[in-house]
């Protein structure tokens, strides 16, 4: 993780569709088990899903409950909370030129 990148705290619904698709590729088995905590500028504990691009470090703000609900409500995921194979292939094709996706695969190791 590079210190000079812009850090963004944002809700999942507010990031672009392109970033949402890339997040799904990095977290094909759901988000809840990958949440991290940090303290915001108001000294409040925040739960978020980390995701890094070439320009930004996103902390996608969500509670555990919200993380589970997002996957339940998303038709890209099957009943077991796994990204559907056809959707994964589609997103992999659409984002095949995005190099930072492979860097995100072991993102949990940075925390």
N, CA, C and O atoms as a Tinker XYZ file with bonds, in Angstrom:
   444  protein
     1  N      0.845000   -1.163000    0.000000    73     2
     2  CA     0.000000    0.000000    0.000000    64     1     3
     3  C      0.898000    1.236000    0.000000    63     2     4     5
     4  O      1.781000    1.363000    0.848000    81     3
     5  N      0.679000    2.129000   -0.931000    73     3     6
     6  CA     1.509000    3.318000   -1.058000    64     5     7
     7  C      0.914000    4.473000   -0.268000    63     6     8     9
     8  O     -0.285000    4.736000   -0.358000    81     7
     9  N      1.740000    5.159000    0.503000    73     7    10
    10  CA     1.278000    6.216000    1.389000    64     9    11
    11  C      0.831000    7.463000    0.637000    63    10    12    13
    12  O      0.043000    8.240000    1.177000    81    11
    13  N      1.295000    7.682000   -0.571000    73    11    14
    14  CA     0.978000    8.913000   -1.281000    64    13    15
    15  C     -0.308000    8.844000   -2.100000    63    14    16    17
    16  O     -0.630000    9.793000   -2.816000    81    15
    17  N     -1.029000    7.768000   -2.011000    73    15    18
    18  CA    -2.298000    7.636000   -2.728000    64    17    19
    19  C     -3.407000    8.354000   -1.977000    63    18    20    21
    20  O     -3.400000    8.434000   -0.748000    81    19
    21  N     -4.358000    8.874000   -2.741000    73    19    22
    22  CA    -5.547000    9.483000   -2.172000    64    21    23
    23  C     -6.337000    8.408000   -1.438000    63    22    24    25
    24  O     -6.565000    7.326000   -1.979000    81    23
    25  N     -6.751000    8.696000   -0.223000    73    23    26
    26  CA    -7.533000    7.758000    0.578000    64    25    27
    27  C     -8.994000    8.212000    0.563000    63    26    28    29
    28  O     -9.299000    9.371000    0.846000    81    27
    29  N     -9.880000    7.288000    0.231000    73    27    30
    30  CA   -11.287000    7.608000    0.072000    64    29    31
    31  C    -12.125000    6.674000    0.929000    63    30    32    33
    32  O    -11.981000    5.453000    0.855000    81    31
    33  N    -13.000000    7.252000    1.742000    73    31    34
    34  CA   -13.972000    6.470000    2.502000    64    33    35
    35  C    -15.312000    6.713000    1.832000    63    34    36    37
    36  O    -15.778000    7.848000    1.736000    81    35
    37  N    -15.928000    5.627000    1.366000    73    35    38
    38  CA   -17.143000    5.788000    0.588000    64    37    39
    39  C    -18.050000    4.573000    0.778000    63    38    40    41
    40  O    -17.581000    3.470000    1.056000    81    39
    41  N    -19.349000    4.795000    0.624000    73    39    42
    42  CA   -20.306000    3.691000    0.667000    64    41    43
    43  C    -20.253000    2.932000   -0.648000    63    42    44    45
    44  O    -19.959000    3.515000   -1.692000    81    43
    45  N    -20.536000    1.628000   -0.604000    73    43    46
    46  CA   -20.485000    0.786000   -1.793000    64    45    47
    47  C    -21.376000    1.341000   -2.903000    63    46    48    49
    48  O    -20.975000    1.370000   -4.066000    81    47
    49  N    -22.563000    1.772000   -2.552000    73    47    50
    50  CA   -23.513000    2.278000   -3.551000    64    49    51
    51  C    -23.023000    3.549000   -4.246000    63    50    52    53
    52  O    -23.499000    3.883000   -5.331000    81    51
    53  N    -22.093000    4.246000   -3.639000    73    51    54
    54  CA   -21.637000    5.522000   -4.198000    64    53    55
    55  C    -20.380000    5.417000   -5.060000    63    54    56    57
    56  O    -20.011000    6.384000   -5.726000    81    55
    57  N    -19.720000    4.264000   -5.057000    73    55    58
    58  CA   -18.581000    4.089000   -5.960000    64    57    59
    59  C    -19.131000    3.745000   -7.345000    63    58    60    61
    60  O    -20.259000    3.269000   -7.470000    81    59
    61  N    -18.347000    3.982000   -8.355000    73    59    62
    62  CA   -18.799000    3.729000   -9.726000    64    61    63
    63  C    -19.096000    2.253000   -9.945000    63    62    64    65
    64  O    -18.579000    1.392000   -9.233000    81    63
    65  N    -19.926000    1.973000  -10.926000    73    63    66
    66  CA   -20.245000    0.592000  -11.285000    64    65    67
    67  C    -18.979000   -0.172000  -11.639000    63    66    68    69
    68  O    -18.843000   -1.349000  -11.305000    81    67
    69  N    -18.063000    0.490000  -12.308000    73    67    70
    70  CA   -16.794000   -0.143000  -12.684000    64    69    71
    71  C    -16.019000   -0.601000  -11.449000    63    70    72    73
    72  O    -15.510000   -1.721000  -11.414000    81    71
    73  N    -15.931000    0.251000  -10.452000    73    71    74
    74  CA   -15.230000   -0.102000   -9.210000    64    73    75
    75  C    -15.995000   -1.199000   -8.474000    63    74    76    77
    76  O    -15.374000   -2.108000   -7.922000    81    75
    77  N    -17.327000   -1.138000   -8.452000    73    75    78
    78  CA   -18.118000   -2.192000   -7.815000    64    77    79
    79  C    -17.821000   -3.548000   -8.454000    63    78    80    81
    80  O    -17.651000   -4.544000   -7.750000    81    79
    81  N    -17.760000   -3.588000   -9.771000    73    79    82
    82  CA   -17.468000   -4.843000  -10.476000    64    81    83
    83  C    -16.083000   -5.357000  -10.111000    63    82    84    85
    84  O    -15.897000   -6.557000   -9.909000    81    83
    85  N    -15.118000   -4.460000  -10.028000    73    83    86
    86  CA   -13.758000   -4.859000   -9.687000    64    85    87
    87  C    -13.687000   -5.372000   -8.245000    63    86    88    89
    88  O    -12.962000   -6.323000   -7.954000    81    87
    89  N    -14.433000   -4.746000   -7.362000    73    87    90
    90  CA   -14.487000   -5.204000   -5.974000    64    89    91
    91  C    -15.054000   -6.617000   -5.919000    63    90    92    93
    92  O    -14.568000   -7.455000   -5.159000    81    91
    93  N    -16.067000   -6.880000   -6.712000    73    91    94
    94  CA   -16.672000   -8.217000   -6.748000    64    93    95
    95  C    -15.671000   -9.257000   -7.237000    63    94    96    97
    96  O    -15.681000  -10.395000   -6.768000    81    95
    97  N    -14.813000   -8.879000   -8.170000    73    95    98
    98  CA   -13.783000   -9.809000   -8.641000    64    97    99
    99  C    -12.772000  -10.120000   -7.539000    63    98   100   101
   100  O    -12.308000  -11.254000   -7.417000    81    99
   101  N    -12.440000   -9.129000   -6.753000    73    99   102
   102  CA   -11.469000   -9.319000   -5.678000    64   101   103
   103  C    -12.082000  -10.082000   -4.504000    63   102   104   105
   104  O    -11.387000  -10.825000   -3.811000    81   103
   105  N    -13.376000   -9.897000   -4.287000    73   103   106
   106  CA   -14.079000  -10.540000   -3.177000    64   105   107
   107  C    -15.248000  -11.386000   -3.710000    63   106   108   109
   108  O    -16.406000  -11.082000   -3.425000    81   107
   109  N    -14.956000  -12.436000   -4.475000    73   107   110
   110  CA   -16.023000  -13.225000   -5.102000    64   109   111
   111  C    -16.850000  -14.058000   -4.114000    63   110   112   113
   112  O    -17.910000  -14.568000   -4.478000    81   111
   113  N    -16.384000  -14.199000   -2.892000    73   111   114
   114  CA   -17.121000  -14.977000   -1.895000    64   113   115
   115  C    -17.748000  -14.077000   -0.840000    63   114   116   117
   116  O    -18.033000  -14.518000    0.274000    81   115
   117  N    -17.960000  -12.829000   -1.191000    73   115   118
   118  CA   -18.611000  -11.903000   -0.275000    64   117   119
   119  C    -17.635000  -10.985000    0.431000    63   118   120   121
   120  O    -16.417000  -11.122000    0.312000    81   119
   121  N    -18.200000  -10.050000    1.165000    73   119   122
   122  CA   -17.415000   -8.978000    1.772000    64   121   123
   123  C    -17.223000   -9.126000    3.280000    63   122   124   125
   124  O    -16.209000   -8.685000    3.821000    81   123
   125  N    -18.177000   -9.736000    3.953000    73   123   126
   126  CA   -18.218000   -9.669000    5.415000    64   125   127
   127  C    -16.952000  -10.193000    6.085000    63   126   128   129
   128  O    -16.521000   -9.638000    7.095000    81   127
   129  N    -16.356000  -11.235000    5.552000    73   127   130
   130  CA   -15.164000  -11.812000    6.183000    64   129   131
   131  C    -13.891000  -11.006000    5.901000    63   130   132   133
   132  O    -12.819000  -11.345000    6.403000    81   131
   133  N    -14.005000   -9.949000    5.106000    73   131   134
   134  CA   -12.841000   -9.148000    4.755000    64   133   135
   135  C    -12.886000   -7.727000    5.328000    63   134   136   137
   136  O    -12.035000   -6.898000    5.006000    81   135
   137  N    -13.866000   -7.454000    6.164000    73   135   138
   138  CA   -13.985000   -6.118000    6.743000    64   137   139
   139  C    -12.834000   -5.842000    7.708000    63   138   140   141
   140  O    -12.379000   -6.727000    8.433000    81   139
   141  N    -12.387000   -4.617000    7.696000    73   139   142
   142  CA   -11.360000   -4.155000    8.627000    64   141   143
   143  C    -11.962000   -3.014000    9.435000    63   142   144   145
   144  O    -12.990000   -2.452000    9.057000    81   143
   145  N    -11.327000   -2.678000   10.534000    73   143   146
   146  CA   -11.781000   -1.542000   11.332000    64   145   147
   147  C    -10.688000   -0.490000   11.374000    63   146   148   149
   148  O     -9.495000   -0.787000   11.313000    81   147
   149  N    -11.139000    0.747000   11.479000    73   147   150
   150  CA   -10.210000    1.857000   11.675000    64   149   151
   151  C    -10.952000    2.956000   12.425000    63   150   152   153
   152  O    -12.179000    2.942000   12.521000    81   151
   153  N    -10.208000    3.885000   12.941000    73   151   154
   154  CA   -10.799000    5.011000   13.657000    64   153   155
   155  C    -10.798000    6.216000   12.735000    63   154   156   157
   156  O     -9.758000    6.588000   12.192000    81   155
   157  N    -11.967000    6.830000   12.556000    73   155   158
   158  CA   -12.069000    7.993000   11.665000    64   157   159
   159  C    -11.638000    9.265000   12.384000    63   158   160   161
   160  O    -11.210000    9.222000   13.537000    81   159
   161  N    -11.755000   10.393000   11.699000    73   159   162
   162  CA   -11.277000   11.667000   12.261000    64   161   163
   163  C    -12.088000   12.104000   13.475000    63   162   164   165
   164  O    -11.629000   12.944000   14.249000    81   163
   165  N    -13.288000   11.550000   13.656000    73   163   166
   166  CA   -14.125000   11.851000   14.815000    64   165   167
   167  C    -13.902000   10.853000   15.948000    63   166   168   169
   168  O    -14.664000   10.813000   16.913000    81   167
   169  N    -12.848000   10.047000   15.818000    73   167   170
   170  CA   -12.481000    9.037000   16.804000    64   169   171
   171  C    -13.558000    7.958000   16.954000    63   170   172   173
   172  O    -13.731000    7.393000   18.034000    81   171
   173  N    -14.278000    7.676000   15.864000    73   171   174
   174  CA   -15.285000    6.626000   15.836000    64   173   175
   175  C    -14.724000    5.419000   15.104000    63   174   176   177
   176  O    -13.978000    5.562000   14.135000    81   175
   177  N    -15.085000    4.232000   15.569000    73   175   178
   178  CA   -14.652000    3.008000   14.896000    64   177   179
   179  C    -15.547000    2.788000   13.681000    63   178   180   181
   180  O    -16.774000    2.838000   13.774000    81   179
   181  N    -14.908000    2.543000   12.543000    73   179   182
   182  CA   -15.615000    2.348000   11.282000    64   181   183
   183  C    -15.214000    0.987000   10.718000    63   182   184   185
   184  O    -14.043000    0.611000   10.757000    81   183
   185  N    -16.186000    0.262000   10.198000    73   183   186
   186  CA   -15.936000   -0.989000    9.497000    64   185   187
   187  C    -15.942000   -0.700000    8.006000    63   186   188   189
   188  O    -16.788000    0.044000    7.510000    81   187
   189  N    -14.991000   -1.295000    7.296000    73   187   190
   190  CA   -14.898000   -1.023000    5.871000    64   189   191
   191  C    -14.214000   -2.174000    5.141000    63   190   192   193
   192  O    -13.501000   -2.989000    5.726000    81   191
   193  N    -14.463000   -2.199000    3.849000    73   191   194
   194  CA   -13.853000   -3.184000    2.961000    64   193   195
   195  C    -12.725000   -2.484000    2.203000    63   194   196   197
   196  O    -12.992000   -1.515000    1.493000    81   195
   197  N    -11.488000   -2.935000    2.326000    73   195   198
   198  CA   -10.376000   -2.270000    1.631000    64   197   199
   199  C    -10.330000   -2.647000    0.149000    63   198   200   201
   200  O    -10.585000   -3.791000   -0.228000    81   199
   201  N    -10.000000   -1.659000   -0.673000    73   199   202
   202  CA    -9.828000   -1.898000   -2.101000    64   201   203
   203  C     -8.907000   -0.808000   -2.645000    63   202   204   205
   204  O     -9.123000    0.380000   -2.403000    81   203
   205  N     -7.886000   -1.224000   -3.374000    73   203   206
   206  CA    -6.873000   -0.276000   -3.848000    64   205   207
   207  C     -6.792000   -0.255000   -5.366000    63   206   208   209
   208  O     -6.737000   -1.300000   -6.015000    81   207
   209  N     -6.788000    0.958000   -5.924000    73   207   210
   210  CA    -6.568000    1.143000   -7.354000    64   209   211
   211  C     -5.192000    1.780000   -7.538000    63   210   212   213
   212  O     -4.458000    1.966000   -6.568000    81   211
   213  N     -4.846000    2.112000   -8.774000    73   211   214
   214  CA    -3.558000    2.770000   -9.009000    64   213   215
   215  C     -3.513000    4.167000   -8.385000    63   214   216   217
   216  O     -2.449000    4.638000   -7.985000    81   215
   217  N     -4.674000    4.824000   -8.304000    73   215   218
   218  CA    -4.724000    6.200000   -7.817000    64   217   219
   219  C     -5.230000    6.352000   -6.387000    63   218   220   221
   220  O     -4.871000    7.309000   -5.700000    81   219
   221  N     -6.071000    5.404000   -5.931000    73   219   222
   222  CA    -6.757000    5.587000   -4.657000    64   221   223
   223  C     -6.722000    4.325000   -3.805000    63   222   224   225
   224  O     -6.589000    3.207000   -4.303000    81   223
   225  N     -6.847000    4.548000   -2.509000    73   223   226
   226  CA    -7.093000    3.475000   -1.559000    64   225   227
   227  C     -8.509000    3.712000   -1.041000    63   226   228   229
   228  O     -8.777000    4.677000   -0.327000    81   227
   229  N     -9.393000    2.814000   -1.418000    73   227   230
   230  CA   -10.778000    2.914000   -0.982000    64   229   231
   231  C    -10.960000    2.140000    0.314000    63   230   232   233
   232  O    -10.404000    1.056000    0.495000    81   231
   233  N    -11.737000    2.707000    1.196000    73   231   234
   234  CA   -12.273000    2.003000    2.343000    64   233   235
   235  C    -13.777000    2.090000    2.142000    63   234   236   237
   236  O    -14.388000    3.138000    2.355000    81   235
   237  N    -14.363000    0.977000    1.728000    73   235   238
   238  CA   -15.782000    0.938000    1.413000    64   237   239
   239  C    -16.534000    0.694000    2.721000    63   238   240   241
   240  O    -16.550000   -0.416000    3.254000    81   239
   241  N    -17.146000    1.748000    3.215000    73   239   242
   242  CA   -17.788000    1.739000    4.525000    64   241   243
   243  C    -19.023000    0.827000    4.524000    63   242   244   245
   244  O    -19.921000    0.976000    3.695000    81   243
   245  N    -19.047000   -0.119000    5.470000    73   243   246
   246  CA   -20.219000   -0.987000    5.641000    64   245   247
   247  C    -20.091000   -1.755000    6.947000    63   246   248   249
   248  O    -18.989000   -2.080000    7.387000    81   247
   249  N    -21.220000   -2.036000    7.551000    73   247   250
   250  CA   -21.244000   -2.887000    8.730000    64   249   251
   251  C    -21.239000   -4.341000    8.276000    63   250   252   253
   252  O    -21.405000   -4.632000    7.091000    81   251
   253  N    -21.048000   -5.242000    9.220000    73   251   254
   254  CA   -21.111000   -6.670000    8.900000    64   253   255
   255  C    -22.484000   -6.994000    8.324000    63   254   256   257
   256  O    -22.589000   -7.691000    7.315000    81   255
   257  N    -23.524000   -6.494000    8.957000    73   255   258
   258  CA   -24.900000   -6.744000    8.509000    64   257   259
   259  C    -25.109000   -6.219000    7.090000    63   258   260   261
   260  O    -25.713000   -6.896000    6.259000    81   259
   261  N    -24.616000   -5.029000    6.818000    73   259   262
   262  CA   -24.737000   -4.439000    5.480000    64   261   263
   263  C    -23.963000   -5.267000    4.453000    63   262   264   265
   264  O    -24.439000   -5.463000    3.335000    81   263
   265  N    -22.789000   -5.750000    4.815000    73   263   266
   266  CA   -21.975000   -6.562000    3.907000    64   265   267
   267  C    -22.722000   -7.834000    3.510000    63   266   268   269
   268  O    -22.710000   -8.227000    2.344000    81   267
   269  N    -23.360000   -8.465000    4.466000    73   267   270
   270  CA   -24.133000   -9.683000    4.197000    64   269   271
   271  C    -25.342000   -9.340000    3.326000    63   270   272   273
   272  O    -25.642000  -10.057000    2.371000    81   271
   273  N    -26.031000   -8.256000    3.648000    73   271   274
   274  CA   -27.232000   -7.871000    2.906000    64   273   275
   275  C    -26.906000   -7.485000    1.466000    63   274   276   277
   276  O    -27.669000   -7.814000    0.557000    81   275
   277  N    -25.807000   -6.804000    1.244000    73   275   278
   278  CA   -25.407000   -6.440000   -0.124000    64   277   279
   279  C    -25.283000   -7.678000   -1.006000    63   278   280   281
   280  O    -25.742000   -7.679000   -2.148000    81   279
   281  N    -24.672000   -8.716000   -0.486000    73   279   282
   282  CA   -24.488000   -9.953000   -1.255000    64   281   283
   283  C    -25.826000  -10.657000   -1.458000    63   282   284   285
   284  O    -26.102000  -11.157000   -2.549000    81   283
   285  N    -26.654000  -10.701000   -0.424000    73   283   286
   286  CA   -27.973000  -11.336000   -0.535000    64   285   287
   287  C    -28.825000  -10.683000   -1.620000    63   286   288   289
   288  O    -29.520000  -11.367000   -2.371000    81   287
   289  N    -28.762000   -9.355000   -1.693000    73   287   290
   290  CA   -29.605000   -8.602000   -2.617000    64   289   291
   291  C    -29.032000   -8.522000   -4.028000    63   290   292   293
   292  O    -29.738000   -8.122000   -4.954000    81   291
   293  N    -27.784000   -8.889000   -4.205000    73   291   294
   294  CA   -27.105000   -8.732000   -5.487000    64   293   295
   295  C    -27.291000   -9.982000   -6.348000    63   294   296   297
   296  O    -26.871000  -11.074000   -5.966000    81   295
   297  N    -27.915000   -9.819000   -7.497000    73   295   298
   298  CA   -28.168000  -10.960000   -8.389000    64   297   299
   299  C    -26.899000  -11.487000   -9.046000    63   298   300   301
   300  O    -26.943000  -12.524000   -9.709000    81   299
   301  N    -25.771000  -10.804000   -8.882000    73   299   302
   302  CA   -24.491000  -11.306000   -9.392000    64   301   303
   303  C    -23.983000  -12.477000   -8.551000    63   302   304   305
   304  O    -23.110000  -13.228000   -8.987000    81   303
   305  N    -24.531000  -12.629000   -7.349000    73   303   306
   306  CA   -24.116000  -13.690000   -6.431000    64   305   307
   307  C    -25.196000  -14.762000   -6.355000    63   306   308   309
   308  O    -26.388000  -14.469000   -6.457000    81   307
   309  N    -24.758000  -16.021000   -6.174000    73   307   310
   310  CA   -25.728000  -17.118000   -6.044000    64   309   311
   311  C    -26.262000  -17.184000   -4.612000    63   310   312   313
   312  O    -25.915000  -16.354000   -3.771000    81   311
   313  N    -27.094000  -18.164000   -4.350000    73   311   314
   314  CA   -27.718000  -18.305000   -3.032000    64   313   315
   315  C    -26.711000  -18.583000   -1.925000    63   314   316   317
   316  O    -27.008000  -18.359000   -0.751000    81   315
   317  N    -25.533000  -19.064000   -2.278000    73   315   318
   318  CA   -24.485000  -19.327000   -1.294000    64   317   319
   319  C    -23.556000  -18.134000   -1.090000    63   318   320   321
   320  O    -22.590000  -18.220000   -0.332000    81   319
   321  N    -23.844000  -17.019000   -1.766000    73   319   322
   322  CA   -23.020000  -15.818000   -1.622000    64   321   323
   323  C    -21.738000  -15.855000   -2.417000    63   322   324   325
   324  O    -20.768000  -15.183000   -2.067000    81   323
   325  N    -21.721000  -16.636000   -3.491000    73   323   326
   326  CA   -20.548000  -16.757000   -4.354000    64   325   327
   327  C    -20.854000  -16.074000   -5.692000    63   326   328   329
   328  O    -21.934000  -16.253000   -6.254000    81   327
   329  N    -19.905000  -15.301000   -6.186000    73   327   330
   330  CA   -20.076000  -14.638000   -7.477000    64   329   331
   331  C    -20.315000  -15.698000   -8.552000    63   330   332   333
   332  O    -19.539000  -16.644000   -8.680000    81   331
   333  N    -21.378000  -15.537000   -9.316000    73   331   334
   334  CA   -21.731000  -16.516000  -10.345000    64   333   335
   335  C    -20.626000  -16.581000  -11.401000    63   334   336   337
   336  O    -20.030000  -15.564000  -11.755000    81   335
   337  N    -20.363000  -17.798000  -11.901000    73   335   338
   338  CA   -19.276000  -18.011000  -12.862000    64   337   339
   339  C    -19.422000  -17.147000  -14.111000    63   338   340   341
   340  O    -18.439000  -16.569000  -14.573000    81   339
   341  N    -20.626000  -17.049000  -14.663000    73   339   342
   342  CA   -20.813000  -16.256000  -15.882000    64   341   343
   343  C    -20.585000  -14.772000  -15.628000    63   342   344   345
   344  O    -20.075000  -14.064000  -16.496000    81   343
   345  N    -20.954000  -14.305000  -14.461000    73   343   346
   346  CA   -20.730000  -12.899000  -14.097000    64   345   347
   347  C    -19.240000  -12.660000  -13.893000    63   346   348   349
   348  O    -18.698000  -11.653000  -14.349000    81   347
   349  N    -18.580000  -13.590000  -13.205000    73   347   350
   350  CA   -17.139000  -13.459000  -12.973000    64   349   351
   351  C    -16.397000  -13.392000  -14.312000    63   350   352   353
   352  O    -15.521000  -12.547000  -14.499000    81   351
   353  N    -16.746000  -14.278000  -15.231000    73   351   354
   354  CA   -16.101000  -14.283000  -16.555000    64   353   355
   355  C    -16.349000  -12.973000  -17.296000    63   354   356   357
   356  O    -15.443000  -12.423000  -17.922000    81   355
   357  N    -17.567000  -12.484000  -17.220000    73   355   358
   358  CA   -17.908000  -11.210000  -17.872000    64   357   359
   359  C    -17.053000  -10.070000  -17.310000    63   358   360   361
   360  O    -16.461000   -9.299000  -18.067000    81   359
   361  N    -16.994000   -9.969000  -15.977000    73   359   362
   362  CA   -16.210000   -8.904000  -15.340000    64   361   363
   363  C    -14.716000   -9.079000  -15.596000    63   362   364   365
   364  O    -13.998000   -8.095000  -15.774000    81   363
   365  N    -14.244000  -10.325000  -15.616000    73   363   366
   366  CA   -12.827000  -10.554000  -15.919000    64   365   367
   367  C    -12.500000  -10.085000  -17.325000    63   366   368   369
   368  O    -11.448000   -9.486000  -17.548000    81   367
   369  N    -13.382000  -10.346000  -18.271000    73   367   370
   370  CA   -13.176000   -9.878000  -19.650000    64   369   371
   371  C    -13.196000   -8.357000  -19.715000    63   370   372   373
   372  O    -12.340000   -7.745000  -20.353000    81   371
   373  N    -14.176000   -7.752000  -19.055000    73   371   374
   374  CA   -14.316000   -6.295000  -19.090000    64   373   375
   375  C    -13.150000   -5.577000  -18.420000    63   374   376   377
   376  O    -12.793000   -4.468000  -18.819000    81   375
   377  N    -12.564000   -6.192000  -17.420000    73   375   378
   378  CA   -11.511000   -5.537000  -16.629000    64   377   379
   379  C    -10.164000   -6.243000  -16.759000    63   378   380   381
   380  O     -9.315000   -6.132000  -15.875000    81   379
   381  N     -9.968000   -6.962000  -17.847000    73   379   382
   382  CA    -8.737000   -7.735000  -18.031000    64   381   383
   383  C     -7.489000   -6.862000  -18.111000    63   382   384   385
   384  O     -6.385000   -7.338000  -17.845000    81   383
   385  N     -7.648000   -5.607000  -18.467000    73   383   386
   386  CA    -6.503000   -4.706000  -18.599000    64   385   387
   387  C     -6.163000   -3.981000  -17.290000    63   386   388   389
   388  O     -5.236000   -3.172000  -17.258000    81   387
   389  N     -6.893000   -4.261000  -16.230000    73   387   390
   390  CA    -6.684000   -3.575000  -14.960000    64   389   391
   391  C     -5.665000   -4.350000  -14.137000    63   390   392   393
   392  O     -5.977000   -5.395000  -13.565000    81   391
   393  N     -4.456000   -3.833000  -14.083000    73   391   394
   394  CA    -3.354000   -4.536000  -13.429000    64   393   395
   395  C     -3.480000   -4.593000  -11.910000    63   394   396   397
   396  O     -3.043000   -5.568000  -11.300000    81   395
   397  N     -4.065000   -3.575000  -11.288000    73   395   398
   398  CA    -4.101000   -3.545000   -9.834000    64   397   399
   399  C     -5.035000   -4.592000   -9.228000    63   398   400   401
   400  O     -4.982000   -4.818000   -8.019000    81   399
   401  N     -5.875000   -5.227000  -10.014000    73   399   402
   402  CA    -6.757000   -6.258000   -9.462000    64   401   403
   403  C     -5.956000   -7.405000   -8.852000    63   402   404   405
   404  O     -6.312000   -7.911000   -7.788000    81   403
   405  N     -4.891000   -7.813000   -9.510000    73   403   406
   406  CA    -4.077000   -8.906000   -8.971000    64   405   407
   407  C     -3.366000   -8.486000   -7.688000    63   406   408   409
   408  O     -3.072000   -9.329000   -6.840000    81   407
   409  N     -3.090000   -7.203000   -7.541000    73   407   410
   410  CA    -2.448000   -6.711000   -6.324000    64   409   411
   411  C     -3.411000   -6.747000   -5.141000    63   410   412   413
   412  O     -2.973000   -6.828000   -3.994000    81   411
   413  N     -4.710000   -6.687000   -5.402000    73   411   414
   414  CA    -5.713000   -6.695000   -4.358000    64   413   415
   415  C     -6.010000   -8.092000   -3.837000    63   414   416   417
   416  O     -6.613000   -8.231000   -2.773000    81   415
   417  N     -5.606000   -9.119000   -4.550000    73   415   418
   418  CA    -5.940000  -10.489000   -4.183000    64   417   419
   419  C     -5.445000  -10.865000   -2.797000    63   418   420   421
   420  O     -6.094000  -11.650000   -2.106000    81   419
   421  N     -4.330000  -10.332000   -2.384000    73   419   422
   422  CA    -3.787000  -10.628000   -1.049000    64   421   423
   423  C     -3.844000   -9.413000   -0.138000    63   422   424   425
   424  O     -2.999000   -9.233000    0.739000    81   423
   425  N     -4.855000   -8.582000   -0.363000    73   423   426
   426  CA    -4.966000   -7.343000    0.379000    64   425   427
   427  C     -5.036000   -7.556000    1.879000    63   426   428   429
   428  O     -4.496000   -6.753000    2.640000    81   427
   429  N     -5.689000   -8.620000    2.318000    73   427   430
   430  CA    -5.812000   -8.889000    3.751000    64   429   431
   431  C     -4.462000   -9.017000    4.424000    63   430   432   433
   432  O     -4.347000   -8.754000    5.621000    81   431
   433  N     -3.441000   -9.414000    3.689000    73   431   434
   434  CA    -2.120000   -9.572000    4.271000    64   433   435
   435  C     -1.502000   -8.251000    4.716000    63   434   436   437
   436  O     -0.562000   -8.243000    5.511000    81   435
   437  N     -2.028000   -7.124000    4.205000    73   435   438
   438  CA    -1.489000   -5.818000    4.540000    64   437   439
   439  C     -2.010000   -5.281000    5.865000    63   438   440   441
   440  O     -1.540000   -4.242000    6.329000    81   439
   441  N     -2.959000   -5.956000    6.480000    73   439   442
   442  CA    -3.564000   -5.435000    7.706000    64   441   443
   443  C     -3.207000   -6.275000    8.897000    63   442   444
   444  O     -3.634000   -5.977000   10.013000    81   443
